[in-house]
Amino acid sequence: MAALEEHTSSDAYYVTTPIYYVNDRPHLGHAYTTVAGDVLTRWHRQRGEDVWYLTGTDEHGQKILRTAEANGVTPQEWCDKLVGEAWKPLWEHLRIANDDFIRTTEARHTDRVQEFVQDLYDKGEIYQGSYTGPYCVGCEEYKLPGELLPGTTEDEKLCPVHKRPVEWLEEENYFFRLSAYGPKLLEFYAANPDFIQPASARNEVLRFVEQDLKDLSISRSTFDWGVPLPWDAKHVLYVWVDALQNYITAAGYGSDPERFARLWPASVHLVGKDILRFHAVIWPAMLMAAGLPLPRRVVANGWLMVGGEKMSKSNLTGIAPTDLTSHFGVDAYRYYFLRAIPFGTDGSFSWEDFTARYTSELANDFGNLASRVAAMVGKYFDGALPAATAHGPAEQALADALVKATAEADRKIGEELDFAGGIAAVFEFVKLVNGYLTEQEPWKVAKDTTAEGQARLATVLYTAAEALRATAVLLNPLMPDSAAELWDSLGAEPALGALADQRIATVADWGRLPAGATVTKGEILFPRLEEKPA
């Protein structure tokens, strides 16, 4: 098996989220993964790279069918309503800058899916058989008997994820020869140790594949809400086999060879750990069977927890993303979940922790710094940024710290997907700037009306403003609205251009903000929080 680096057809940085079931409205867990992907792709755009960010919705399967029936509408009507009224509006609200939104009911997807599975069938990778076993409609997944939990009766078995009874399926199906790909997958994992991340996720997949894979049932014949098999219309494609292909159908597979060559293989599949096996086992095996390159990385994030259990519609206790953004703001929302929870691990949401971080890190450390600097430039220099003519050891130490913080943030966010670590590096720099002002005491230096004193005052305030210029660039992928307000406050755009056009590679080049820039004190970036809503 070829090494991972050789599975490269272009330099495009192509990132995907899972496509989400539209059986209900999006919750905090969906938003967590989508915001992470947005920050990652914005960061790579800030590097100046060719970036493509895909998200979307999974609209087939028995769960969607039953939800639509329960609401007295057709499955397509239900999907159209949820996508139009809930999913797309939330992504816009959270400033998700996706380049495409794929829906599995679109012809650009379903037509290509049929071509893909027909090709596998023609190659002998799919055969007809019968399936008997447990199935969880909530997961849309066939379960192994050893995975199930005991129910309230001797015969009842529960899904380990949903804690609800599984259903027993007995039907004629078509099967994909997944069992044949176990050795090939293990060989690929060995050659590409970074393919599955984090390490705990990789170890889980290895243990699963080493136990010998079973052939996968890929069709259902007891309902018709799905993509019909092109050679047997009495069957619809198993929803996961349909859904996984969105990553290639949206990239131009079978319809736009030039686009497909630019985007595929994907750079990063972001997934929740509960759907890791689909993406790290079934999907690679299907691609191998089709003769297509495998994605470069599959990165599994942990679960957001409430009361010790995974966040879901059943235990979210009414919390929706907009409940938080209406209180804390969108930028603070984007900041908190990636700052407070190391990506790849489980983490608990806490209103109290959110409030504490907002007050300490965003309002006091960052927002107050921006306000103080703008106010002092306005007070002492009538809003015109002075030149730094007395640059000394203290200023150089800050410039050196910026180089270090930028490199660390770029490595952690851009390469390692360690968002918490990268954000921490930037905010450590913010603390250093605050410490610099505390030590230099420009409000006292201002009382020295000599030429030397005024030069020192000018240097201190220029240094703080220049540090904020860099901070705005580094925080733009994470908090685009606040970073834009800061960029405007510093008067940076007339001389340096749009914030989105600033590059990570040059952000630490000290002295980019020109003397004479018009600095204005805008609205407080992170105002004091009102009382927690009832």
C-alpha positions as CSV (number, residue, x, y, z in Angstrom):
1,M,0.0,0.0,0.0
2,A,1.4,3.4,-1.0
3,A,2.3,5.9,1.7
4,L,-0.2,8.6,2.6
5,E,1.9,11.4,1.1
6,E,1.5,9.7,-2.3
7,H,-2.3,9.9,-2.2
8,T,-2.1,13.5,-3.4
9,S,-3.6,14.8,-6.5
10,S,-3.7,18.5,-5.7
11,D,-2.7,21.1,-3.2
12,A,-6.3,22.0,-2.3
13,Y,-7.1,21.8,1.4
14,Y,-10.5,20.1,1.4
15,V,-12.3,19.7,4.8
16,T,-15.6,18.0,5.5
17,T,-17.9,17.7,8.4
18,P,-20.3,14.7,8.7
19,I,-23.5,15.3,6.9
20,Y,-26.1,15.5,9.6
21,Y,-29.4,13.7,9.9
22,V,-32.4,16.1,9.5
23,N,-34.7,14.1,11.7
24,D,-34.6,17.2,14.1
25,R,-33.0,20.6,14.5
26,P,-29.2,20.9,15.0
27,H,-27.9,20.8,18.6
28,L,-24.7,21.8,20.3
29,G,-22.9,18.7,19.2
30,H,-23.6,19.3,15.5
31,A,-22.4,22.9,15.9
32,Y,-19.3,21.9,17.7
33,T,-17.9,19.9,14.8
34,T,-19.0,22.5,12.2
35,V,-17.4,25.4,14.1
36,A,-14.2,23.4,14.4
37,G,-14.2,22.8,10.6
38,D,-14.9,26.5,10.0
39,V,-12.0,27.6,12.2
40,L,-9.7,25.1,10.6
41,T,-10.6,26.2,7.0
42,R,-10.5,29.9,7.9
43,W,-7.0,29.4,9.3
44,H,-5.8,27.7,6.1
45,R,-7.4,30.5,4.0
46,Q,-5.5,32.9,6.2
47,R,-2.4,31.0,5.1
48,G,-3.3,31.8,1.5
49,E,-4.2,28.2,0.6
50,D,-6.7,26.9,-1.9
51,V,-9.4,25.8,0.6
52,W,-12.8,24.0,0.2
53,Y,-15.1,23.4,3.1
54,L,-18.1,21.1,2.8
55,T,-21.0,20.4,5.1
56,G,-24.5,19.2,4.4
57,T,-27.4,17.0,5.4
58,D,-28.2,13.3,5.2
59,E,-31.8,12.9,4.2
60,H,-32.5,9.3,3.5
61,G,-33.1,6.3,5.7
62,Q,-35.7,4.8,8.0
63,K,-35.2,7.3,10.8
64,I,-36.1,10.2,8.4
65,L,-39.1,8.3,7.0
66,R,-40.5,7.6,10.4
67,T,-40.0,11.2,11.6
68,A,-41.8,12.6,8.5
69,E,-44.7,10.1,9.0
70,A,-45.0,11.2,12.6
71,N,-45.3,14.8,11.5
72,G,-47.8,14.0,8.7
73,V,-45.6,15.1,5.8
74,T,-43.6,13.4,3.1
75,P,-39.9,12.7,3.8
76,Q,-38.9,15.3,1.2
77,E,-41.2,17.9,2.6
78,W,-39.7,17.2,6.1
79,C,-36.2,17.5,4.8
80,D,-36.9,20.7,2.9
81,K,-38.5,22.3,5.9
82,L,-35.7,21.4,8.4
83,V,-32.9,22.4,6.0
84,G,-34.5,25.7,5.1
85,E,-35.7,26.7,8.5
86,A,-33.1,25.2,10.9
87,W,-29.9,23.9,9.5
88,K,-28.8,26.5,6.9
89,P,-30.0,29.4,9.1
90,L,-28.0,28.2,12.1
91,W,-24.8,27.9,10.1
92,E,-25.3,31.4,8.8
93,H,-25.9,32.6,12.3
94,L,-22.7,30.9,13.6
95,R,-20.7,32.5,10.7
96,I,-19.9,29.2,9.1
97,A,-18.1,30.0,5.8
98,N,-18.7,26.7,4.0
99,D,-18.1,26.6,0.3
100,D,-20.7,24.0,-0.4
101,F,-23.8,22.4,1.2
102,I,-24.6,19.0,0.0
103,R,-28.0,17.3,0.4
104,T,-28.3,13.6,-0.3
105,T,-31.6,14.1,-2.0
106,E,-30.1,16.2,-4.7
107,A,-29.7,14.7,-8.2
108,R,-26.0,15.7,-8.3
109,H,-25.5,13.2,-5.4
110,T,-28.0,10.4,-6.1
111,D,-27.0,10.0,-9.7
112,R,-23.3,9.6,-8.9
113,V,-24.1,7.3,-6.0
114,Q,-25.9,4.9,-8.4
115,E,-23.0,5.0,-10.7
116,F,-20.6,4.3,-7.8
117,V,-22.5,1.2,-6.5
118,Q,-23.1,0.0,-10.1
119,D,-19.4,0.0,-10.6
120,L,-18.8,-2.0,-7.5
121,Y,-21.6,-4.5,-8.5
122,D,-20.0,-4.9,-11.9
123,K,-16.7,-5.6,-10.3
124,G,-18.2,-8.4,-8.2
125,E,-17.7,-6.4,-5.0
126,I,-21.5,-6.7,-4.2
127,Y,-23.5,-9.9,-4.0
128,Q,-27.0,-10.9,-3.0
129,G,-27.7,-12.6,0.3
130,S,-29.9,-12.5,3.4
131,Y,-29.5,-10.6,6.7
132,T,-30.7,-11.5,10.1
133,G,-29.7,-9.5,13.1
134,P,-30.2,-6.4,15.3
135,Y,-30.5,-2.9,13.8
136,C,-30.7,0.5,15.5
137,V,-32.9,2.9,13.6
138,G,-31.4,5.8,15.6
139,C,-27.9,5.0,14.5
140,E,-29.1,3.7,11.2
141,E,-26.6,0.9,11.9
142,Y,-26.5,-2.9,12.1
143,K,-25.2,-3.9,15.5
144,L,-23.1,-6.8,16.6
145,P,-24.7,-8.9,19.3
146,G,-21.7,-8.3,21.6
147,E,-22.2,-4.5,21.5
148,L,-25.8,-4.6,22.8
149,L,-26.9,-3.8,26.4
150,P,-29.5,-5.8,28.3
151,G,-33.0,-4.5,28.3
152,T,-35.9,-4.7,30.7
153,T,-36.8,-8.3,29.6
154,E,-34.6,-11.3,28.8
155,D,-35.2,-10.9,25.1
156,E,-34.9,-7.1,24.8
157,K,-31.5,-5.7,23.8
158,L,-30.6,-2.0,23.8
159,C,-28.4,0.1,21.5
160,P,-25.3,1.2,23.5
161,V,-25.5,4.7,22.1
162,H,-29.3,5.5,22.3
163,K,-30.1,3.1,25.1
164,R,-33.2,2.1,23.2
165,P,-34.4,-1.3,22.0
166,V,-32.9,-2.5,18.7
167,E,-35.1,-4.0,16.0
168,W,-34.6,-7.5,14.6
169,L,-34.2,-7.5,10.8
170,E,-34.7,-10.5,8.5
171,E,-34.6,-9.6,4.8
172,E,-33.0,-10.3,1.5
173,N,-30.2,-7.8,1.0
174,Y,-27.2,-7.1,-1.1
175,F,-23.8,-7.2,0.6
176,F,-20.5,-5.5,0.1
177,R,-17.5,-7.8,0.5
178,L,-16.1,-5.8,3.4
179,S,-14.4,-8.9,4.9
180,A,-11.9,-9.0,2.0
181,Y,-10.5,-5.6,2.9
182,G,-9.4,-6.2,6.5
183,P,-5.8,-7.0,5.6
184,K,-5.6,-4.2,3.1
185,L,-7.0,-1.7,5.7
186,L,-4.5,-2.9,8.4
187,E,-1.7,-2.5,5.9
188,F,-2.9,1.0,5.0
189,Y,-3.1,2.0,8.7
190,A,0.4,0.8,9.3
191,A,1.8,2.7,6.3
192,N,-0.2,5.9,7.4
193,P,-0.1,6.1,11.2
194,D,-1.7,9.6,11.1
195,F,-4.7,8.6,9.0
196,I,-6.9,8.2,12.1
197,Q,-6.7,10.7,14.9
198,P,-6.5,10.9,17.8
199,A,-4.4,7.9,18.9
200,S,-7.3,6.6,21.0
201,A,-9.5,6.5,18.0
202,R,-6.9,4.8,15.9
203,N,-6.4,2.1,18.5
204,E,-10.2,1.5,18.6
205,V,-10.3,1.0,14.8
206,L,-7.3,-1.3,14.8
207,R,-8.9,-3.5,17.5
208,F,-12.1,-3.7,15.5
209,V,-10.5,-4.5,12.2
210,E,-8.1,-7.1,13.7
211,Q,-11.2,-9.1,14.9
212,D,-12.1,-9.9,11.3
213,L,-14.6,-7.8,9.4
214,K,-18.0,-9.1,8.3
215,D,-19.5,-8.4,4.9
216,L,-21.8,-5.3,5.0
217,S,-25.4,-5.4,4.2
218,I,-25.8,-2.4,1.8
219,S,-29.5,-2.4,0.9
220,R,-33.0,-2.4,2.5
221,S,-36.2,-3.7,0.9
222,T,-38.8,-3.1,3.6
223,F,-39.1,0.7,2.8
224,D,-38.5,2.9,-0.2
225,W,-37.0,6.2,1.1
226,G,-33.6,6.0,-0.3
227,V,-31.5,5.7,-3.4
228,P,-32.8,2.7,-5.5
229,L,-30.2,0.2,-6.5
230,P,-29.7,0.6,-10.3
231,W,-29.8,-3.1,-11.0
232,D,-32.7,-3.9,-8.6
233,A,-35.2,-1.2,-7.9
234,K,-36.9,-3.2,-5.2
235,H,-34.0,-2.3,-2.9
236,V,-32.8,1.1,-1.7
237,L,-29.2,1.7,-0.7
238,Y,-28.3,1.4,3.0
239,V,-28.3,5.0,4.2
240,W,-24.6,5.0,5.3
241,V,-23.3,3.7,2.0
242,D,-25.3,6.5,0.3
243,A,-24.3,9.2,2.8
244,L,-20.5,8.5,2.8
245,Q,-20.3,9.2,-0.9
246,N,-21.3,12.9,-0.4
247,Y,-17.6,13.6,0.1
248,I,-16.8,12.6,-3.5
249,T,-20.1,13.6,-5.2
250,A,-19.8,17.1,-3.9
251,A,-16.2,17.2,-5.1
252,G,-17.2,16.4,-8.6
253,Y,-16.9,12.6,-8.8
254,G,-18.4,11.5,-12.1
255,S,-19.4,15.0,-13.1
256,D,-16.4,17.3,-13.1
257,P,-13.1,15.6,-13.5
258,E,-11.1,18.8,-13.1
259,R,-12.8,19.8,-9.9
260,F,-12.5,16.2,-8.5
261,A,-8.7,16.2,-9.3
262,R,-8.3,19.5,-7.4
263,L,-10.3,18.5,-4.3
264,W,-9.9,14.8,-3.9
265,P,-8.6,13.2,-1.7
266,A,-10.0,15.1,1.1
267,S,-7.4,16.6,3.5
268,V,-9.5,16.1,6.7
269,H,-12.8,14.3,7.4
270,L,-14.1,15.6,10.7
271,V,-16.4,13.1,12.4
272,G,-17.9,12.4,15.8
273,K,-16.3,9.4,17.5
274,D,-19.6,7.5,17.4
275,I,-19.4,7.4,13.6
276,L,-15.7,6.7,13.4
277,R,-16.0,3.1,12.1
278,F,-18.1,4.2,9.1
279,H,-15.4,6.7,8.1
280,A,-12.2,4.8,9.0
281,V,-13.3,1.3,8.0
282,I,-16.3,1.1,5.6
283,W,-15.5,4.3,3.6
284,P,-11.8,3.4,3.0
285,A,-12.8,-0.1,2.0
286,M,-15.4,1.2,-0.5
287,L,-12.9,3.6,-2.0
288,M,-10.3,0.8,-2.3
289,A,-12.9,-1.3,-4.1
290,A,-13.6,1.6,-6.4
291,G,-9.9,2.2,-7.1
292,L,-10.1,5.8,-5.7
293,P,-7.6,7.5,-3.4
294,L,-8.3,7.5,0.3
295,P,-8.7,10.7,2.4
296,R,-5.6,11.9,4.1
297,R,-7.0,12.1,7.6
298,V,-10.0,11.1,9.6
299,V,-10.2,13.1,12.9
300,A,-12.7,12.1,15.5
301,N,-13.9,14.7,18.0
302,G,-15.2,13.7,21.4
303,W,-18.7,14.1,22.8
304,L,-20.1,17.1,24.4
305,M,-21.5,16.0,27.7
306,V,-24.5,17.1,29.8
307,G,-24.9,15.5,33.2
308,G,-22.4,12.9,32.3
309,E,-24.1,11.8,29.1
310,K,-23.5,12.6,25.4
311,M,-25.4,15.6,24.2
312,S,-28.4,14.6,22.0
313,K,-31.9,15.8,21.4
314,S,-33.1,13.4,24.2
315,N,-30.9,14.8,27.0
316,L,-30.1,18.4,25.9
317,T,-32.6,19.8,28.5
318,G,-33.7,22.4,26.0
319,I,-30.3,24.0,25.3
320,A,-29.9,25.1,21.6
321,P,-27.0,26.9,20.2
322,T,-29.0,30.1,19.9
323,D,-29.8,30.0,23.7
324,L,-26.1,30.5,24.2
325,T,-25.4,32.9,21.4
326,S,-28.2,35.2,22.5
327,H,-26.5,35.5,25.9
328,F,-22.8,35.3,25.2
329,G,-22.7,36.3,21.5
330,V,-21.6,34.3,18.4
331,D,-17.9,34.9,18.7
332,A,-17.8,33.9,22.3
333,Y,-19.7,30.8,21.5
334,R,-17.2,29.9,18.8
335,Y,-14.4,30.6,21.2
336,Y,-15.6,28.7,24.2
337,F,-16.2,25.2,22.9
338,L,-12.8,25.1,21.1
339,R,-11.0,26.7,24.0
340,A,-12.5,24.8,26.8
341,I,-12.6,21.3,25.4
342,P,-9.4,19.7,23.8
343,F,-10.5,18.5,20.4
344,G,-10.7,14.7,20.3
345,T,-11.7,14.3,24.0
346,D,-15.0,14.3,25.7
347,G,-15.9,17.5,27.5
348,S,-18.7,18.9,29.6
349,F,-20.5,22.1,28.8
350,S,-21.0,24.3,31.9
351,W,-22.8,27.6,31.9
352,E,-20.7,28.6,34.9
353,D,-17.4,27.8,33.1
354,F,-18.5,29.6,30.0
355,T,-19.3,32.7,32.0
356,A,-16.0,32.6,33.9
357,R,-14.0,32.3,30.7
358,Y,-16.0,35.0,28.9
359,T,-15.4,37.4,31.8
360,S,-11.7,36.6,32.4
361,E,-10.3,35.8,29.0
362,L,-12.6,37.6,26.5
363,A,-13.8,40.7,28.4
364,N,-10.9,41.4,30.8
365,D,-7.8,40.1,29.0
366,F,-8.7,40.7,25.3
367,G,-11.6,43.2,25.1
368,N,-10.3,45.5,27.8
369,L,-6.9,45.6,26.3
370,A,-8.3,46.7,22.9
371,S,-10.4,49.4,24.7
372,R,-7.5,50.7,26.8
373,V,-5.1,51.0,23.9
374,A,-7.6,52.8,21.6
375,A,-8.6,55.1,24.5
376,M,-5.0,56.1,25.3
377,V,-4.1,56.7,21.6
378,G,-7.2,58.9,21.4
379,K,-6.4,60.7,24.6
380,Y,-2.7,61.3,24.2
381,F,-2.3,61.5,20.4
382,D,-5.8,62.6,19.1
383,G,-6.4,59.1,17.6
384,A,-3.4,59.2,15.3
385,L,-1.1,56.2,15.9
386,P,2.4,57.5,16.9
387,A,5.6,56.2,15.6
388,A,7.8,54.0,17.8
389,T,11.1,55.8,18.1
390,A,12.3,54.3,21.4
391,H,12.0,50.6,20.6
392,G,14.0,48.8,23.4
393,P,14.4,45.4,25.1
394,A,10.8,45.4,26.5
395,E,9.4,46.0,23.0
396,Q,11.7,43.4,21.4
397,A,10.7,40.9,24.0
398,L,7.1,41.3,22.9
399,A,8.0,41.1,19.2
400,D,9.9,37.9,19.9
401,A,6.9,36.5,21.8
402,L,4.7,37.2,18.8
403,V,6.9,35.1,16.6
404,K,6.7,32.3,19.1
405,A,3.0,32.5,19.6
406,T,2.3,32.7,15.9
407,A,4.4,29.6,15.1
408,E,2.8,27.6,18.0
409,A,-0.7,28.6,17.0
410,D,-0.1,27.8,13.3
411,R,1.3,24.4,14.2
412,K,-1.4,23.5,16.7
413,I,-4.4,24.8,14.8
414,G,-3.3,24.4,11.2
415,E,-1.6,21.0,11.5
416,E,-2.4,19.2,14.7
417,L,-6.1,20.4,15.0
418,D,-5.3,21.2,18.7
419,F,-7.6,24.2,18.8
420,A,-7.4,24.6,22.5
421,G,-3.6,24.7,22.4
422,G,-3.5,27.1,19.5
423,I,-6.0,29.5,21.1
424,A,-4.1,29.3,24.4
425,A,-0.9,30.3,22.6
426,V,-2.6,33.5,21.2
427,F,-4.1,34.4,24.6
428,E,-0.8,33.9,26.4
429,F,0.5,36.6,24.0
430,V,-2.5,38.8,24.9
431,K,-1.6,38.4,28.6
432,L,2.0,39.4,27.8
433,V,0.7,42.6,26.1
434,N,-1.4,43.4,29.2
435,G,1.6,42.7,31.4
436,Y,3.7,45.0,29.2
437,L,1.3,47.9,29.6
438,T,1.1,47.3,33.4
439,E,4.9,47.4,33.6
440,Q,5.4,50.4,31.3
441,E,2.5,52.4,32.8
442,P,1.9,54.7,29.8
443,W,-0.6,56.7,31.9
444,K,2.3,57.8,34.1
445,V,4.7,58.2,31.3
446,A,2.2,60.6,29.7
447,K,2.9,63.1,32.5
448,D,6.5,63.4,31.3
449,T,6.3,66.2,28.8
450,T,9.9,66.1,27.7
451,A,10.7,64.9,24.2
452,E,12.2,61.7,25.6
453,G,9.1,61.1,27.7
454,Q,6.7,61.6,24.8
455,A,8.9,59.3,22.6
456,R,8.6,56.7,25.2
457,L,4.8,57.1,25.5
458,A,4.5,56.9,21.7
459,T,6.6,53.7,21.6
460,V,4.6,52.0,24.3
461,L,1.3,52.8,22.6
462,Y,2.5,51.9,19.2
463,T,3.8,48.6,20.5
464,A,0.5,47.7,22.1
465,A,-1.4,48.6,18.9
466,E,0.9,46.6,16.8
467,A,0.5,43.6,19.1
468,L,-3.3,44.0,18.7
469,R,-2.9,44.2,14.9
470,A,-1.3,40.7,15.0
471,T,-3.9,39.5,17.4
472,A,-6.7,40.5,15.1
473,V,-5.2,38.4,12.3
474,L,-4.6,35.4,14.6
475,L,-8.1,35.5,16.0
476,N,-9.9,36.2,12.8
477,P,-10.5,32.5,12.0
478,L,-11.9,31.9,15.5
479,M,-13.9,35.2,16.1
480,P,-14.4,36.9,12.8
481,D,-16.8,39.6,14.0
482,S,-14.7,40.7,16.9
483,A,-11.4,40.6,14.9
484,A,-13.0,42.7,12.2
485,E,-14.1,45.3,14.8
486,L,-10.6,45.4,16.2
487,W,-9.1,45.7,12.7
488,D,-11.4,48.7,12.0
489,S,-10.6,50.2,15.4
490,L,-6.9,50.1,14.6
491,G,-7.4,51.8,11.3
492,A,-5.5,49.0,9.7
493,E,-7.4,48.4,6.4
494,P,-6.4,51.6,4.5
495,A,-2.7,50.7,4.7
496,L,-2.7,46.9,5.0
497,G,-5.9,45.8,3.2
498,A,-8.7,43.6,4.2
499,L,-8.3,41.5,7.3
500,A,-9.1,38.3,5.4
501,D,-6.1,39.1,3.1
502,Q,-3.6,39.1,5.9
503,R,-1.3,36.1,6.0
504,I,-0.2,33.9,8.9
505,A,3.3,33.8,7.3
506,T,3.8,37.6,7.8
507,V,1.6,38.3,10.8
508,A,4.7,38.3,13.1
509,D,6.6,40.7,11.0
510,W,6.9,43.5,13.5
511,G,6.0,47.1,12.5
512,R,3.4,46.4,9.8
513,L,0.8,48.8,11.3
514,P,1.9,52.2,10.0
515,A,2.3,55.3,12.1
516,G,-0.4,57.8,11.5
517,A,-3.2,55.1,11.3
518,T,-6.5,56.5,12.7
519,V,-7.3,54.6,15.9
520,T,-10.8,54.8,17.1
521,K,-12.5,53.4,20.2
522,G,-15.4,51.4,18.9
523,E,-18.0,49.4,20.7
524,I,-16.8,47.2,23.6
525,L,-15.9,43.8,22.1
526,F,-17.2,41.7,24.9
527,P,-19.6,43.7,27.1
528,R,-20.5,42.8,30.6
529,L,-22.9,39.9,30.7
530,E,-26.5,40.3,31.8
531,E,-28.0,37.9,34.4
532,K,-28.3,34.3,33.2
533,P,-31.7,33.9,31.6
534,A,-34.2,31.9,33.5
